[in-house]
Amino acid sequence: EAKNRETTSAKRKVFEETYPRCQMFVKTDLAKFQHTWEQLPHIVSKGAQKNFAEFTARFSEQGNIQVDEIYFKHLVAKAILFKSSEKIVQAQNFGGYRANIVTYTLAYLSYSTERRIDLDAIWKQQSISPVLQEAIAMVSIQVHQAIVNTPEGRNVTEWCKYESCWKQIQSLNIK
């Protein structure tokens, strides 16, 4: 029995070295990454379960989506982009609303570049470029200012759940 435990432990160790937890994401993360890229930060801001439910509904409506190697690589690139952005926004010390700032910042970048962020380059480098890091930092400052100055003193988290918040962010003129 002790030998079986050792074997199982050794196999688990090899598995975890091959597939580190830090590189893993769950289905609700997938929905968050995809909806952010598709410029739906107001839906992402509704929370993991509501966002995932919306994602599955939209996925079903789109019909025949080809989940292939390119889809996988782009999804991983979006995950790298999102997780890198979380670190950049965290370092800004805004004091709160990180999740909203990240999804709105990346949605704004996706919108303003017409989704021309090079996901293939992110996949190849397994990181985002210094120029993109700088853009995220700059845009996040303006996004933070915009979302905390809510109409009629609304709750920031609630405000971020509305499409009108997204429309306001889209109208920002960030260079």
Buried (B, 14 or more C-beta within 10 A) or exposed (E): EEEEEEEEEEEEEEEEEEEEEEEEBEEBBBBBBBBBBBBBBBBBBBBBEBBBBBBEEBBEEEEEEEEEEEEEBBBBBBBBBBBBBBEBBEEBEBEEBBBBBBBBBBBBBBBBEEEEBBBEEBBEEEEBEEEBBEBBBEBBBBBBEBBBEBEEEEEBBEBBBBEEBBEBBBEBEBE
